[in-house]
Amino acid sequence: CAVTVDARSGTFAFDCAPGETLLYAGLAHGLTLPHECATGTCGTCRARVMSGEVDVAWEEAPGAAKLKRDKGDVLLCQTRALGDCVLRVPSDVLEKPVRHQIPAARHGVIENLRRLTSDVTHFEIALAEPMDFDAGQFVVVEAPGLQGARAYSMVNHGSGLDRIELVVKRKPGGGFGDWIAGPTAEGAKVEVFGPLGRATFHPDEDRDLLMIAGGSGIAGMMSILARAGEEDYFRTHKGYVFFGVRTLADGFYLEQFARSVDRGHGNLEVTLALSHENLGDVRHPEHGGVKLAYGFVHEVAAAAMAGRYDGVMAYVAGPPPMVDGAIRSLIIGGVGRAAIRYDKFG
Ligand code: FES
């Protein structure tokens, strides 16, 4: 089907294959259509169908709660075209801007599952076709027999990679987290769409780094830390990482953090914020480079960073309430919106 998009910045056209969502088709064409989660939860991909027929896959998607359906509003990530159509998008759209990795759909196979804590699993997806992606980006994964898609940030980054590394936290009633921890995940075929996400790190931006993450949101921060390490970035810049978990036993990637701190020229600080265990403000018993603090990660970060926000680029990832709390504290602390990067998916 031929799709026309009227945006504030102009009019664009692309083709949409049968069964493909309008969001995926537009993004794969190189358009920067508005989106955050790509999975129906955030509501950012709102558009109005001006003409043509469409099919909505998930009417009850949380992101659809505020849509004016009687006016033809839809979520692009949940909608497929049934024929040629015209959409209006209430924001600026660009076509193939610089530094933009154009996403595409790929087949993949789940491999190398590894338990990191009682409820966190690290796994890899071997891709049928290689992918280029920046530190901080994510993909959307669809698994067999599981309804809907999930967004996960890559722990790795690079060009022409035929393997992506991801981490998932098991949540109560969480379909994918349960499935990945079960016996059928290793070797399973999945569908991957990406790379997505604008919370990316580029060393030439020349800013100090502040990273605030909760649970499996730390994945993207690991890729940013790795990228920074490749450039020996902390020789000349400060870095602050705040990683929120419930208790000490829920912490993971601590060895990698300790190693990064060792190589950080005294300019990298990593704090593990424990929301449900008060061990005082001490060093981690095994990984001495990592500090411990008691409290919710965004509050711990706000207290530790007061007066030190100058010149930082802030990256935030985790459960939506944590992301909202962190962004609020950053803004109160004087960090401009342009210096806050996040992708909210929950
Ligand atoms: Fe479509 Fe989030 S609801 S991008």
Residues whose N, C-alpha, C, O or C-beta is under 5 A from the ligand:
A	BS01	FES	H35 E36 C37 A38 T39 G40 T41 C42 G43 T44 C45 G63 L75 C77
